[in-house]
């Protein structure tokens, strides 16, 4: 793994865990968590832009919450502070950002030829 790939991996792992920490810290405040997730994604994109990130973000923001809505409607689990369709308002933003970070982290381990 090249030095720049190690730096990108470390950066994205740090962002991933730091955002999770903030979500856990502020989970009772839906608006605050939504702002944290949006601002975190925008800061990451501003400093390390990648055109594909928006596509990944939108796909994650749609597909993840869709599965969550189905799961909560069928009673598999429930959220403590849902705001619409049995999920918190920030959940699509979390799924979108998670999709971007997971793909970017995984790509550092894929050999490019």
ZIQUINOR-V566320 format. One record per residue. N is the residue number from 1. OMEGA is omega in whole degrees, -180 to 180 (NA if undefined). D_CENTER is the distance of its C-alpha to the mean C-alpha in whole Angstrom. Layout:
N,OMEGA,D_CENTER
N,OMEGA,D_CENTER
This chain:
1,-180,25
2,-178,25
3,-180,25
4,177,23
5,177,20
6,178,21
7,179,20
8,178,17
9,179,16
10,179,16
11,-176,14
12,175,11
13,177,12
14,180,13
15,-180,10
16,-177,8
17,179,11
18,179,11
19,176,8
20,178,9
21,-179,13
22,178,12
23,179,11
24,-179,14
25,-174,16
26,-172,16
27,-179,15
28,-176,18
29,-174,17
30,-178,15
31,180,16
32,179,15
33,177,12
34,179,11
35,178,13
36,-178,11
37,179,7
38,-179,9
39,179,12
40,179,9
41,-178,8
42,177,12
43,179,13
44,-179,12
45,-180,13
46,-177,16
47,-179,17
48,-175,16
49,174,16
50,-176,15
51,-178,17
52,-176,15
53,-179,11
54,178,12
55,178,13
56,-179,10
57,-179,8
58,178,11
59,178,11
60,-179,8
61,178,8
62,-174,12
63,-179,12
64,180,10
65,176,11
66,177,15
67,179,15
68,179,14
69,178,17
70,-179,19
71,-179,19
72,178,20
73,-180,22
74,175,24
75,180,24
76,173,22
77,177,20
78,178,19
79,-179,17
80,-177,20
81,179,19
82,180,18
83,174,19
84,180,19
85,177,19
86,177,19
87,175,15
88,-178,14
89,-177,13
90,-174,10
91,177,9
92,179,8
93,177,6
94,179,4
95,179,4
96,-179,5
97,178,3
98,179,3
99,179,6
100,-176,7
101,-180,7
102,179,8
103,-179,11
104,178,12
105,-180,12
106,-178,14
107,178,16
108,-180,18
109,-179,19
110,179,21
111,176,24
112,-178,25
113,NA,28
